[in-house]
Amino acid sequence: MLTGSLGMLPSASLGQGTFGLYEPCHGSAPDIAGKGVANPLATILSVAMLLRYSLQNEDAAACVEQAVADVLDSGLRTPDIAAAGEATVGTTAMGDAVADALTREMARD
């Protein structure tokens, strides 16, 4: 699979039962630390995995995933997933946009 960015890859290390460790696949990225350009989507999508696999809350997981999809469909991009010359937003703006979309998504349900 071509992902386009490590910032888009959630992961889970699952044990027996409902125990799991959820985190993005990317590392700490010290080269961009403090610059506000990191893509928070893998971390957010890891939360969706936690909701689904450890907490058995499929509806909440689907809401998180739909919120991320809505934000991406609206055209928001962090620098790692933007096309050349495309406008970008920083870490906080992307996270805030997903939080707003999640609030709207949960209100629909």
DSSP file (Angstrom, degrees, kcal/mol; ACC not computed):
  #  RESIDUE AA STRUCTURE BP1 BP2  ACC     N-H-->O    O-->H-N    N-H-->O    O-->H-N    TCO  KAPPA ALPHA  PHI   PSI    X-CA   Y-CA   Z-CA
    1    1 A M              0   0    0      0, 0.0     2,-0.7     0, 0.0     0, 0.0   0.000 360.0 360.0 360.0 137.2    0.0    0.0    0.0
    2    2 A L        +     0   0    0      1,-0.1     0, 0.0     2,-0.0     0, 0.0  -0.895 360.0 179.2 -96.1 118.0    1.2    3.5   -0.8
    3    3 A T        -     0   0    0     -2,-0.7    -1,-0.1     1,-0.1     0, 0.0   0.766  27.0-140.4 -93.9 -27.4    0.2    5.7    2.2
    4    4 A G  S    S+     0   0    0      3,-0.0     2,-0.3     2,-0.0     3,-0.1  -0.024  77.7  21.7  91.0 -32.6    1.6    9.0    1.1
    5    5 A S    >   -     0   0    0      1,-0.1     3,-1.6    76,-0.1     4,-0.1  -0.935  63.3-132.8-166.5 139.1    2.7    9.9    4.6
    6    6 A L  G >  S+     0   0    0     -2,-0.3     3,-1.8     1,-0.3    20,-0.5   0.757 105.0  74.8 -62.6 -22.8    3.6    8.2    7.9
    7    7 A G  G 3  S+     0   0    0      1,-0.3    35,-1.7    18,-0.1    -1,-0.3   0.539  92.8  53.6 -66.9  -5.3    1.4   10.8    9.5
    8    8 A M  G <  S+     0   0    0     -3,-1.6    -1,-0.3    33,-0.2    -2,-0.2   0.331  86.0  97.4-109.1   5.7   -1.6    8.9    8.1
    9    9 A L    <   -     0   0    0     -3,-1.8    16,-2.9    -4,-0.1    17,-0.4  -0.810  48.2-174.9-108.1 100.4   -0.7    5.5    9.6
   10   10 A P  E     -A   24   0A   0      0, 0.0     2,-0.3     0, 0.0    33,-0.1  -0.448  12.5-168.9 -77.2 163.2   -2.4    4.4   12.9
   11   11 A S  E     -A   23   0A   0     12,-1.2    12,-1.8    31,-0.2     2,-0.4  -0.990  15.6-161.7-150.8 161.4   -1.3    1.2   14.5
   12   12 A A  E     -A   22   0A   0     -2,-0.3     2,-0.7    10,-0.2    10,-0.2  -0.990  10.8-156.5-143.8 134.4   -2.3   -1.2   17.2
   13   13 A S  E     -A   21   0A   0      8,-2.5     8,-2.1    -2,-0.4     2,-0.4  -0.945  29.9-160.1-106.6 108.3   -0.3   -3.9   19.0
   14   14 A L  E     -A   20   0A   0     -2,-0.7     6,-0.2     6,-0.2     2,-0.1  -0.746  12.5-172.2-101.5 134.9   -3.1   -6.2   20.2
   15   15 A G        -     0   0    0      4,-2.7     2,-0.1    -2,-0.4    -1,-0.0  -0.280  46.6 -58.3-100.7-167.3   -2.8   -8.8   23.0
   16   16 A Q  S >  S+     0   0    0     -2,-0.1     3,-1.1     2,-0.1     2,-0.2  -0.433 109.3   2.7 -72.7 152.8   -5.3  -11.4   24.1
   17   17 A G  T 3  S-     0   0    0      1,-0.2    -2,-0.0    -2,-0.1     0, 0.0  -0.518 128.2 -36.5  72.8-135.9   -8.7  -10.1   25.1
   18   18 A T  T 3  S+     0   0    0     -2,-0.2     2,-0.2    36,-0.1    -1,-0.2   0.306  98.1 121.3-108.6   8.2   -9.2   -6.4   24.8
   19   19 A F    <   +     0   0    0     -3,-1.1    -4,-2.7    -5,-0.0     2,-0.3  -0.537  33.8 152.7 -76.0 136.0   -5.7   -5.2   25.8
   20   20 A G  E     -A   14   0A   0     -2,-0.2     2,-0.5    -6,-0.2    -6,-0.2  -0.992  42.1-133.9-157.6 158.0   -3.8   -3.2   23.1
   21   21 A L  E     -A   13   0A   0     -8,-2.1    -8,-2.5    -2,-0.3     2,-0.5  -0.979  28.4-164.3-114.4 120.3   -1.2   -0.5   22.7
   22   22 A Y  E     +A   12   0A   0     -2,-0.5   -10,-0.2   -10,-0.2    24,-0.1  -0.905  25.1 131.9-113.9 129.0   -2.4    2.2   20.2
   23   23 A E  E     -A   11   0A   0    -12,-1.8   -12,-1.2    -2,-0.5     2,-0.1  -0.980  55.8 -87.9-164.0 160.3    0.0    4.6   18.6
   24   24 A P  E     -A   10   0A   0      0, 0.0   -17,-0.1     0, 0.0    19,-0.1  -0.420  36.0-124.0 -71.0 156.5    0.9    6.1   15.2
   25   25 A C  S    S+     0   0    0    -16,-2.9   -18,-0.1   -19,-0.3   -19,-0.1   0.775  84.4  90.0 -71.6 -26.5    3.5    4.2   13.2
   26   26 A H  S    S-     0   0    0    -20,-0.5   -19,-0.0   -17,-0.4     2,-0.0  -0.206  74.8-123.1 -72.0 163.5    5.7    7.2   12.9
   27   27 A G        -     0   0    0      1,-0.0    -1,-0.1     0, 0.0    -2,-0.0   0.083  44.3 -73.3 -87.4-157.3    8.5    8.1   15.3
   28   28 A S        -     0   0    0      5,-0.0     4,-0.1     3,-0.0    -2,-0.1   0.648  52.1-146.4 -80.4 -15.8    9.0   11.2   17.3
   29   29 A A    >>  -     0   0    0      1,-0.1     3,-2.0     2,-0.1     4,-0.6   0.929  20.7-178.2  51.3  58.8   10.2   13.3   14.4
   30   30 A P  T 34 S+     0   0    0      0, 0.0     3,-0.5     0, 0.0    -1,-0.1   0.744  74.1  70.1 -60.9 -21.4   12.7   15.4   16.3
   31   31 A D  T 34 S+     0   0    0      1,-0.2    -2,-0.1     3,-0.0    -3,-0.0   0.736 110.3  31.1 -68.6 -21.0   13.5   17.3   13.0
   32   32 A I  T X4 S+     0   0    0     -3,-2.0     3,-2.1    -4,-0.1     5,-0.5   0.333  86.1 137.1-117.0   6.8   10.0   19.0   13.2
   33   33 A A  T 3< S+     0   0    0     -4,-0.6    -4,-0.1    -3,-0.5    -5,-0.0  -0.277  77.4   8.9 -55.8 132.7    9.5   19.1   16.9
   34   34 A G  T 3  S+     0   0    0      1,-0.1    -1,-0.3     4,-0.0    -3,-0.0   0.440 101.0 101.8  78.6   0.3    8.1   22.4   18.0
   35   35 A K  S <  S-     0   0    0     -3,-2.1    -2,-0.1    56,-0.0    -1,-0.1   0.584  82.7-130.2 -92.9 -10.8    7.4   23.6   14.5
   36   36 A G  S    S+     0   0    0     -4,-0.4    55,-2.0    54,-0.1    56,-0.2   0.776  78.7 106.9  71.4  25.9    3.7   22.9   14.5
   37   37 A V        +     0   0    0     -5,-0.5    43,-0.4    53,-0.3    -4,-0.1   0.404  39.5 121.0-116.4   0.9    3.7   21.0   11.2
   38   38 A A        -     0   0    0     -6,-0.2    -9,-0.0     1,-0.1    -5,-0.0  -0.375  66.7-119.4 -67.8 144.3    3.3   17.4   12.4
   39   39 A N        -     0   0    0      1,-0.1     3,-0.4    39,-0.1     4,-0.3  -0.761  23.9-169.4 -84.8 117.6    0.3   15.5   11.0
   40   40 A P     >  +     0   0    0      0, 0.0     4,-2.2     0, 0.0     3,-0.2   0.472  62.6  95.3 -85.5  -0.4   -1.9   14.5   14.0
   41   41 A L  H  > S+     0   0    0      1,-0.2     4,-3.0     2,-0.2     5,-0.2   0.849  78.7  53.9 -66.5 -36.1   -4.2   12.2   11.9
   42   42 A A  H  > S+     0   0    0    -35,-1.7     4,-1.6    -3,-0.4    -1,-0.2   0.899 111.1  47.5 -63.9 -38.3   -2.4    8.9   12.7
   43   43 A T  H  > S+     0   0    0     -4,-0.3     4,-1.3    -3,-0.2    -2,-0.2   0.926 113.5  47.5 -66.1 -44.3   -2.7    9.6   16.4
   44   44 A I  H  X S+     0   0    0     -4,-2.2     4,-1.3     1,-0.2     3,-0.3   0.908 112.1  49.7 -63.3 -42.5   -6.4   10.5   16.0
   45   45 A L  H  X S+     0   0    0     -4,-3.0     4,-1.6     1,-0.2    -1,-0.2   0.781 103.5  60.5 -69.9 -25.5   -7.0    7.4   13.9
   46   46 A S  H  X S+     0   0    0     -4,-1.6     4,-2.1    -5,-0.2    -1,-0.2   0.856 100.9  55.1 -65.9 -34.0   -5.2    5.3   16.5
   47   47 A V  H  X S+     0   0    0     -4,-1.3     4,-2.7    -3,-0.3    -2,-0.2   0.891 103.6  54.4 -63.8 -39.4   -7.9    6.4   19.0
   48   48 A A  H  X S+     0   0    0     -4,-1.3     4,-2.1     1,-0.2    -1,-0.2   0.905 107.7  50.2 -60.3 -39.9  -10.5    5.1   16.6
   49   49 A M  H  X S+     0   0    0     -4,-1.6     4,-3.1     2,-0.2     5,-0.5   0.907 109.2  51.0 -64.7 -40.7   -8.7    1.7   16.7
   50   50 A L  H  X>S+     0   0    0     -4,-2.1     5,-1.9     1,-0.2     4,-1.8   0.925 110.1  49.7 -60.2 -45.3   -8.7    1.8   20.5
   51   51 A L  H  <5S+     0   0    0     -4,-2.7     6,-3.6     3,-0.2    -1,-0.2   0.902 117.6  40.8 -60.1 -40.9  -12.5    2.6   20.5
   52   52 A R  H  <5S+     0   0    0     -4,-2.1     4,-0.3     4,-0.2    -2,-0.2   0.950 126.0  27.7 -73.7 -50.9  -13.1   -0.3   18.1
   53   53 A Y  H  <5S+     0   0    0     -4,-3.1    -3,-0.2    -5,-0.2    -2,-0.2   0.814 131.4  26.8 -92.4 -32.3  -10.8   -3.1   19.4
   54   54 A S  T  <5S+     0   0    0     -4,-1.8    -3,-0.2    -5,-0.5    -4,-0.1   0.798 132.1  32.4 -99.1 -33.9  -10.4   -2.4   23.1
   55   55 A L  S   <S-     0   0    0     -5,-1.9    -3,-0.2     2,-0.1    -4,-0.1   0.465  93.0-135.7-102.9  -1.9  -13.6   -0.6   24.0
   56   56 A Q        +     0   0    0     -6,-0.3     2,-0.6    -4,-0.3    -4,-0.2   0.859  56.3 140.6  49.1  42.6  -15.8   -2.4   21.5
   57   57 A N     >  +     0   0    0     -6,-3.6     4,-2.2     1,-0.2    -1,-0.2  -0.716  17.9 166.9-115.5  79.4  -17.4    1.0   20.6
   58   58 A E  H  > S+     0   0    0     -2,-0.6     4,-2.7     1,-0.2     5,-0.2   0.868  74.2  55.9 -61.0 -40.0  -17.8    0.7   16.8
   59   59 A D  H  > S+     0   0    0      1,-0.2     4,-1.9     2,-0.2    -1,-0.2   0.927 109.9  44.4 -62.2 -45.3  -20.1    3.7   16.6
   60   60 A A  H  > S+     0   0    0      2,-0.2     4,-2.2     1,-0.2    -1,-0.2   0.904 113.2  51.8 -66.3 -40.4  -17.6    6.0   18.3
   61   61 A A  H  X S+     0   0    0     -4,-2.2     4,-2.4     1,-0.2    -2,-0.2   0.924 109.8  49.4 -60.7 -44.4  -14.8    4.6   16.1
   62   62 A A  H  X S+     0   0    0     -4,-2.7     4,-2.5     1,-0.2    -1,-0.2   0.871 108.5  53.8 -63.8 -36.6  -16.8    5.2   13.0
   63   63 A C  H  X S+     0   0    0     -4,-1.9     4,-2.3     2,-0.2    -1,-0.2   0.919 109.3  47.9 -63.6 -43.4  -17.5    8.8   14.1
   64   64 A V  H  X S+     0   0    0     -4,-2.2     4,-2.2     2,-0.2    -2,-0.2   0.941 113.7  47.1 -62.3 -47.2  -13.8    9.5   14.6
   65   65 A E  H  X S+     0   0    0     -4,-2.4     4,-2.3     1,-0.2    -2,-0.2   0.890 112.4  49.6 -63.2 -39.2  -13.0    8.0   11.2
   66   66 A Q  H  X S+     0   0    0     -4,-2.5     4,-2.9     2,-0.2    -1,-0.2   0.883 107.8  54.4 -67.7 -37.1  -15.7    9.9    9.5
   67   67 A A  H  X S+     0   0    0     -4,-2.3     4,-2.1     2,-0.2    -2,-0.2   0.923 109.9  46.9 -61.3 -44.2  -14.6   13.2   11.1
   68   68 A V  H  X S+     0   0    0     -4,-2.2     4,-2.4     2,-0.2     5,-0.2   0.929 113.1  49.2 -62.4 -44.7  -11.1   12.6    9.7
   69   69 A A  H  X S+     0   0    0     -4,-2.3     4,-2.9     1,-0.2    -2,-0.2   0.906 109.7  52.0 -61.2 -42.1  -12.5   11.8    6.3
   70   70 A D  H  X S+     0   0    0     -4,-2.9     4,-1.6     2,-0.2    -1,-0.2   0.911 110.0  48.6 -61.2 -42.8  -14.7   14.9    6.4
   71   71 A V  H  <>S+     0   0    0     -4,-2.1     5,-1.4     2,-0.2     4,-0.4   0.925 113.7  45.8 -64.6 -44.6  -11.7   17.2    7.2
   72   72 A L  H ><5S+     0   0    0     -4,-2.4     3,-1.4     1,-0.2    -2,-0.2   0.902 110.6  53.8 -65.6 -39.6   -9.7   15.6    4.4
   73   73 A D  H 3<5S+     0   0    0     -4,-2.9    -1,-0.2     1,-0.3    -2,-0.2   0.803 101.4  60.4 -63.1 -28.4  -12.6   16.0    2.0
   74   74 A S  T 3<5S-     0   0    0     -4,-1.6    -1,-0.3    -5,-0.2    -2,-0.2   0.623 121.3-109.5 -74.8 -11.8  -12.9   19.7    2.9
   75   75 A G  T < 5 +     0   0    0     -3,-1.4    -3,-0.2    -4,-0.4     2,-0.1   0.406  65.4 148.6 102.5  -2.2   -9.3   20.1    1.5
   76   76 A L      < +     0   0    0     -5,-1.4     2,-0.3    12,-0.1    -1,-0.3  -0.447  20.6 175.9 -68.1 138.4   -7.3   20.6    4.7
   77   77 A R        -     0   0    0     10,-0.2    12,-2.6    -2,-0.1     5,-0.1  -0.999  28.0-140.3-144.3 139.4   -3.8   19.3    4.5
   78   78 A T    >>  -     0   0    0     -2,-0.3     3,-1.7    10,-0.2     4,-0.7  -0.559  47.0 -95.9 -85.0 164.6   -0.7   19.3    6.7
   79   79 A P  G >4 S+     0   0    0      0, 0.0     3,-0.6     0, 0.0   -41,-0.1   0.798 120.7  61.1 -56.4 -31.2    2.6   19.8    4.8
   80   80 A D  G 34 S+     0   0    0    -43,-0.4   -42,-0.0     1,-0.2   -74,-0.0   0.725 114.6  32.4 -70.9 -20.3    3.3   16.1    4.6
   81   81 A I  G <4 S+     0   0    0     -3,-1.7     2,-0.2     2,-0.1    -1,-0.2   0.313  94.3 109.7-118.0   7.4    0.2   15.3    2.6
   82   82 A A    <<  -     0   0    0     -4,-0.7     2,-0.1    -3,-0.6     3,-0.1  -0.585  67.5-121.1 -84.6 145.2   -0.2   18.5    0.6
   83   83 A A    >   -     0   0    0     -2,-0.2     3,-2.5     1,-0.2    -1,-0.1  -0.432  52.0 -72.0 -74.2 158.8    0.4   18.7   -3.1
   84   84 A A  T 3  S+     0   0    0      1,-0.3    -1,-0.2    -2,-0.1     3,-0.1  -0.304 122.9   8.8 -55.1 127.9    3.0   21.1   -4.4
   85   85 A G  T 3  S+     0   0    0      1,-0.3    -1,-0.3    -3,-0.1     2,-0.2   0.359  96.2 134.5  82.8  -5.5    1.8   24.7   -4.0
   86   86 A E    <   -     0   0    0     -3,-2.5    -1,-0.3     1,-0.1    -4,-0.1  -0.526  63.0-105.7 -77.8 143.0   -1.3   23.6   -2.0
   87   87 A A        -     0   0    0     -2,-0.2     2,-0.3    -3,-0.1   -10,-0.2  -0.367  41.1-159.4 -65.5 146.0   -2.2   25.6    1.1
   88   88 A T        -     0   0    0    -12,-0.1     2,-0.3    -6,-0.1   -10,-0.2  -0.861  11.8-149.1-127.2 161.4   -1.4   23.8    4.4
   89   89 A V        -     0   0    0    -12,-2.6     2,-0.1    -2,-0.3     0, 0.0  -0.857  24.1-115.4-121.8 162.3   -2.5   24.0    8.0
   90   90 A G     >  -     0   0    0     -2,-0.3     4,-2.3   -12,-0.1   -53,-0.3  -0.216  37.6 -87.4 -89.4-177.2   -0.5   23.2   11.1
   91   91 A T  H  > S+     0   0    0    -55,-2.0     4,-2.6     1,-0.2     5,-0.2   0.919 124.4  46.1 -57.6 -50.3   -0.9   20.5   13.7
   92   92 A T  H  > S+     0   0    0      1,-0.2     4,-2.9     2,-0.2     5,-0.2   0.916 112.2  49.9 -64.6 -44.5   -3.2   22.4   16.0
   93   93 A A  H  > S+     0   0    0      2,-0.2     4,-2.2     1,-0.2    -1,-0.2   0.895 112.4  47.9 -63.1 -39.5   -5.5   23.6   13.1
   94   94 A M  H  X S+     0   0    0     -4,-2.3     4,-2.2     2,-0.2    -2,-0.2   0.938 113.5  47.2 -66.7 -45.4   -5.8   20.1   11.8
   95   95 A G  H  X S+     0   0    0     -4,-2.6     4,-2.4     1,-0.2    -2,-0.2   0.910 112.7  49.4 -61.0 -42.9   -6.6   18.7   15.2
   96   96 A D  H  X S+     0   0    0     -4,-2.9     4,-2.6     2,-0.2    -1,-0.2   0.892 109.1  52.6 -62.9 -39.8   -9.1   21.4   15.9
   97   97 A A  H  X S+     0   0    0     -4,-2.2     4,-2.4    -5,-0.2    -1,-0.2   0.903 110.5  47.2 -64.0 -40.8  -10.8   20.8   12.5
   98   98 A V  H  X S+     0   0    0     -4,-2.2     4,-2.7     2,-0.2    -2,-0.2   0.912 111.2  51.6 -67.0 -41.3  -11.1   17.1   13.3
   99   99 A A  H  X S+     0   0    0     -4,-2.4     4,-2.1     2,-0.2    -2,-0.2   0.915 111.7  46.9 -60.7 -42.8  -12.5   17.9   16.8
  100  100 A D  H  X S+     0   0    0     -4,-2.6     4,-2.1     2,-0.2    -2,-0.2   0.921 113.3  48.1 -64.2 -43.9  -15.1   20.2   15.2
  101  101 A A  H  X S+     0   0    0     -4,-2.4     4,-2.6     1,-0.2    -2,-0.2   0.875 110.3  52.5 -64.4 -37.0  -16.0   17.6   12.6
  102  102 A L  H  X S+     0   0    0     -4,-2.7     4,-2.8     2,-0.2     5,-0.2   0.899 107.0  52.4 -65.7 -40.5  -16.3   15.0   15.3
  103  103 A T  H  X S+     0   0    0     -4,-2.1     4,-1.6     2,-0.2    -2,-0.2   0.924 112.5  45.2 -60.2 -44.3  -18.7   17.2   17.3
  104  104 A R  H  X S+     0   0    0     -4,-2.1     4,-1.3     2,-0.2    -2,-0.2   0.909 113.0  50.9 -65.0 -41.8  -20.8   17.6   14.2
  105  105 A E  H  X S+     0   0    0     -4,-2.6     4,-1.0     1,-0.2     3,-0.3   0.906 110.5  48.1 -63.5 -42.7  -20.7   13.9   13.4
  106  106 A M  H  < S+     0   0    0     -4,-2.8    -1,-0.2     1,-0.2    -2,-0.2   0.829 106.4  57.6 -69.1 -30.9  -21.7   12.9   17.0
  107  107 A A  H  < S+     0   0    0     -4,-1.6    -1,-0.2    -5,-0.2    -2,-0.2   0.809 103.0  55.3 -68.0 -28.7  -24.6   15.4   16.9
  108  108 A R  H  <        0   0    0     -4,-1.3    -1,-0.2    -3,-0.3    -2,-0.2   0.817 360.0 360.0 -71.2 -30.4  -25.9   13.6   13.8
  109  109 A D     <        0   0    0     -4,-1.0    -1,-0.2    -3,-0.2    -2,-0.2   0.470 360.0 360.0 -84.6 360.0  -26.0   10.2   15.6
